[in-house]
Amino acid sequence: MTPFQRECDRWLIECFDQRPVDGDPLVRAARFLEEAIELAQAMGLKKENVALLADQVYAKPPGEFSQELGGCLVTLALVASHREADLMMAGEMEVASAFQRIPQIREKSKLKAKIVR
């Protein structure tokens, strides 16, 4: 694991008293999808396009986890490059901010958990 990934793990433990490997994989997937949709929205992608993409993806068999994870990372790096943004700096700033917002994040999480259950 990278130092950044370890710092994210440390935040999850402090915020939710949960090791990442012990969490519900569907909740992790939902949180990732939520962030990806928020990024797409911030870049101007319309809700209708998100629905079309979801239909397109779910019309195919599921991919292999490791390959799809790598694809997400490569694509995110290219999104950052397109915007001339420092991917790691953005991540480090976000995790530092998340440590400062633990009570608010815990409250928001109570509502979000209902999405996947």
C-alpha positions, -999 to +999 in steps of 0.1 A: +000+000+000+011+036-006+015+061+022-016+079+009-037+047+010-025+040+046-035+075+056-070+070+041-072+037+060-062+055+092-090+081+086-116+053+081-106+037+113-107+070+132-140+081+117-159+048+117-139+026+140-137+002+111-107-013+093-112-011+055-110-049+051-139-053+076-163-029+058-192-038+036-179-039+000-213-026-013-210+005+009-174+011-004-186+007-040-216+031-034-193+057-019-169+055-048-198+057-073-212+087-055-178+105-057-174+096-094-209+110-102-201+142-082-169+146-102-187+140-135-214+165-124-187+191-115-173+186-150-207+192-167-219+157-174-257+156-173-278+131-152-292+116-184-257+106-196-250+089-162-282+068-166-272+059-202-237+049-191-251+028-162-274+009-186-245+003-210-222-010-182-249-033-167-257-047-201-223-064-200-210-091-177-191-078-146-154-072-152-125-085-132-119-064-100-081-058-104-084-047-140-114-024-133-096-009-103-066-001-125-089+013-152-105+036-126-071+049-115-058+054-150-090+073-160-089+095-129-053+103-136-062+114-171-091+135-158-067+153-135-042+157-164-070+172-186-076+198-159-039+202-152-046+192-116-023+174-092-041+142-085-022+133-053-023+168-039-061+168-043-063+135-025-040+146+003-060+178+008-093+159+008-081+133+034-067+161+056-100+179+054-119+147+061-100+143+094-113+178+104-149+169+095-154+136+112-186+145+131-203+159+100-192+129+079-205+105+105-239+122+104-241+122+066-231+086+065-261+076+085-283+087+056-261+073+029-261+037+043-298+034+034-289+036-003-273+002-004-292-017+022 
